[in-house]
């Protein structure tokens, strides 16, 4: 692959991508079809926020390659089912070599599933709640470069969402984790200027 300016990389297929999106085939698929695209399905939102919590301290590639195992372990991230998990389920998951065996993070997903049910009861859906924190277009940079993106690990909206979720009893939900979630589920479009996916993701978000 050939590097160009501002963190854009031309892959072997000739497509211009954010630098990280051409590093492995797994990343390329994720970059081209998921990252930055808007999500409104509650189960997918719960999956994304849960996996971002598991990613803390690890590489995203590790989580991405274990994603199917996580889906199997956590009932396809159906939070109404995960909310019913017990100590026996925690012990079962701690023996599952296909996922990240971290007791605190496993227990956090179960706790957050119960909190998600409460949010749905209050707001109608997780999507309705989460999309309230979408940044205004005027607050976003017009030109996004690698230098700028690598300096930005959170935002005022991510801080506000993190603070509100914590107030509601969610865990493993700090501002950096929340901002990564916002990037992953399209609340922000952080594809670099010049990336072939940026326009497509933005059109999907406007729609």
C-alpha positions as CSV (number, residue, x, y, z in Angstrom):
1,X,0.0,0.0,0.0
2,X,1.1,3.6,-0.7
3,X,0.8,6.4,1.9
4,X,-0.5,9.7,0.8
5,X,-0.9,13.0,2.7
6,X,-2.9,13.6,5.9
7,X,-3.1,10.0,7.1
8,X,-4.8,8.7,4.0
9,X,-3.5,5.4,2.6
10,X,-4.1,3.9,-0.9
11,X,-4.7,0.2,-0.4
12,X,-3.8,-2.5,-2.9
13,X,-7.3,-2.1,-4.4
14,X,-6.5,1.6,-5.1
15,X,-9.1,2.9,-2.6
16,X,-8.1,5.8,-0.3
17,X,-8.7,5.0,3.3
18,X,-7.9,6.3,6.8
19,X,-4.5,5.0,7.7
20,X,-5.7,2.4,10.2
21,X,-8.3,1.1,7.8
22,X,-5.7,-0.4,5.4
23,X,-3.5,-2.1,8.0
24,X,-5.3,-5.5,7.9
25,X,-8.1,-7.1,5.9
26,X,-10.2,-7.2,9.1
27,X,-9.8,-3.5,9.7
28,X,-10.5,-2.7,6.0
29,X,-13.8,-4.5,6.1
30,X,-14.8,-2.8,9.4
31,X,-13.6,0.6,8.2
32,X,-15.5,0.4,4.9
33,X,-18.8,-1.0,6.1
34,X,-19.4,-0.2,9.7
35,X,-17.2,2.5,11.4
36,X,-18.9,5.9,11.3
37,X,-22.1,4.6,9.8
38,X,-25.3,5.5,11.8
39,X,-26.8,2.8,14.0
40,X,-30.3,3.0,15.3
41,X,-30.9,-0.7,16.2
42,X,-30.9,-1.1,20.0
43,X,-29.2,-4.5,20.0
44,X,-26.4,-3.3,17.8
45,X,-26.0,-0.2,19.9
46,X,-25.7,-2.3,23.0
47,X,-23.2,-4.6,21.3
48,X,-21.0,-1.6,20.3
49,X,-21.0,0.1,23.7
50,X,-20.3,-3.3,25.4
51,X,-17.4,-4.1,23.1
52,X,-15.9,-0.7,23.5
53,X,-15.9,-1.4,27.2
54,X,-14.1,-4.6,26.7
55,X,-11.6,-2.9,24.4
56,X,-10.3,-0.6,27.2
57,X,-6.6,-1.4,27.6
58,X,-6.5,-3.7,24.5
59,X,-6.3,-3.2,20.8
60,X,-9.6,-3.0,18.9
61,X,-8.3,-5.6,16.5
62,X,-8.3,-8.1,19.4
63,X,-11.9,-7.4,20.1
64,X,-12.9,-7.4,16.4
65,X,-11.5,-10.8,15.8
66,X,-13.3,-12.1,18.9
67,X,-16.6,-10.4,18.1
68,X,-18.5,-13.6,17.0
69,X,-17.4,-15.3,20.2
70,X,-18.7,-12.3,22.2
71,X,-22.0,-12.5,20.4
72,X,-22.4,-16.1,21.2
73,X,-21.3,-15.6,24.8
74,X,-23.7,-12.6,25.4
75,X,-26.9,-13.9,23.6
76,X,-26.2,-11.8,20.5
77,X,-26.2,-8.8,22.8
78,X,-30.0,-9.1,23.4
79,X,-29.9,-7.0,26.5
80,X,-33.3,-8.2,27.7
81,X,-31.6,-11.7,27.9
82,X,-28.3,-10.5,29.3
83,X,-30.0,-8.6,32.0
84,X,-31.2,-12.0,33.4
85,X,-27.6,-13.4,33.6
86,X,-26.6,-14.7,37.0
87,X,-23.4,-15.4,38.9
88,X,-23.4,-18.8,37.2
89,X,-23.2,-17.0,33.8
90,X,-20.4,-14.9,35.1
91,X,-18.5,-18.0,36.1
92,X,-19.2,-19.6,32.7
93,X,-17.9,-16.6,30.8
94,X,-14.8,-16.4,32.9
95,X,-13.9,-19.9,31.5
96,X,-14.6,-18.9,27.9
97,X,-11.3,-18.6,26.2
98,X,-13.0,-17.1,23.1
99,X,-13.7,-13.8,24.8
100,X,-11.8,-11.4,27.1
101,X,-12.0,-13.1,30.5
102,X,-12.2,-10.0,32.7
103,X,-14.6,-10.3,35.6
104,X,-15.2,-6.6,36.0
105,X,-16.0,-6.1,32.3
106,X,-18.2,-9.2,32.2
107,X,-20.2,-8.0,35.2
108,X,-20.4,-4.5,33.7
109,X,-22.1,-5.8,30.5
110,X,-24.7,-7.6,32.7
111,X,-25.2,-4.5,34.8
112,X,-25.5,-2.3,31.8
113,X,-28.0,-4.6,30.2
114,X,-30.3,-4.0,33.2
115,X,-29.7,-0.2,32.9
116,X,-30.4,-0.4,29.2
117,X,-33.9,-1.9,30.0
118,X,-34.5,1.1,32.3
119,X,-33.5,3.5,29.5
120,X,-35.8,1.9,27.0
121,X,-38.7,2.1,29.5
122,X,-38.0,5.8,30.0
123,X,-37.1,6.9,26.5
124,X,-38.6,4.3,24.2
125,X,-35.3,3.0,22.8
126,X,-31.6,3.3,23.3
127,X,-31.3,5.0,19.9
128,X,-33.7,7.8,21.0
129,X,-31.6,8.4,24.0
130,X,-28.1,8.1,22.4
131,X,-28.9,10.3,19.4
132,X,-29.8,13.2,21.6
133,X,-26.0,13.6,22.1
134,X,-25.2,14.0,18.4
135,X,-22.8,17.0,18.0
136,X,-24.0,20.0,16.0
137,X,-22.4,20.1,12.5
138,X,-20.9,23.5,13.2
139,X,-19.0,22.1,16.2
140,X,-17.2,19.6,14.0
141,X,-14.0,20.4,12.1
142,X,-14.5,20.9,8.4
143,X,-11.3,19.2,7.5
144,X,-10.3,16.1,9.5
145,X,-6.7,15.0,9.4
146,X,-4.7,12.2,11.1
147,X,-2.9,14.8,13.2
148,X,-6.2,16.2,14.4
149,X,-7.9,12.8,14.9
150,X,-5.1,11.3,17.0
151,X,-5.2,14.3,19.3
152,X,-9.0,13.9,19.9
153,X,-9.9,11.1,22.3
154,X,-13.1,12.6,23.6
155,X,-15.4,15.6,23.2
156,X,-17.8,17.7,25.2
157,X,-20.7,15.5,24.0
158,X,-18.9,12.3,25.0
159,X,-18.2,13.7,28.4
160,X,-21.9,14.6,28.8
161,X,-23.1,11.2,27.6
162,X,-20.6,9.5,29.9
163,X,-21.6,11.6,32.9
164,X,-25.3,10.9,32.3
165,X,-24.8,7.2,31.8
166,X,-22.8,7.0,35.0
167,X,-25.5,8.8,36.8
168,X,-27.9,6.1,35.6
169,X,-25.7,3.4,37.0
170,X,-23.8,2.3,33.8
171,X,-20.1,1.2,34.3
172,X,-17.0,1.0,32.2
173,X,-18.3,4.0,30.4
174,X,-15.7,6.8,30.7
175,X,-15.5,9.7,28.2
176,X,-12.8,8.0,26.0
177,X,-14.8,4.8,25.8
178,X,-17.9,6.7,25.0
179,X,-16.2,8.7,22.2
180,X,-14.9,5.5,20.6
181,X,-18.5,4.3,20.8
182,X,-19.7,7.5,19.1
183,X,-17.2,7.0,16.3
184,X,-18.1,3.4,15.9
185,X,-21.9,3.9,15.7
186,X,-21.9,7.0,13.6
187,X,-22.9,9.7,16.1
188,X,-19.8,11.4,14.7
189,X,-18.2,10.8,11.3
190,X,-14.4,10.7,11.9
191,X,-13.3,9.3,8.6
192,X,-10.5,11.6,7.4
193,X,-11.0,14.1,4.7
194,X,-10.0,12.3,1.5
195,X,-11.1,8.8,2.7
196,X,-13.4,7.2,0.1
197,X,-15.9,6.2,2.9
198,X,-16.3,9.7,4.4
199,X,-18.9,10.9,2.0
200,X,-20.9,7.6,2.1
201,X,-21.0,7.6,5.8
202,X,-22.1,11.3,5.9
203,X,-24.9,10.7,3.4
204,X,-26.1,7.7,5.5
205,X,-26.0,9.9,8.6
206,X,-28.0,12.7,6.9
207,X,-30.6,10.2,5.7
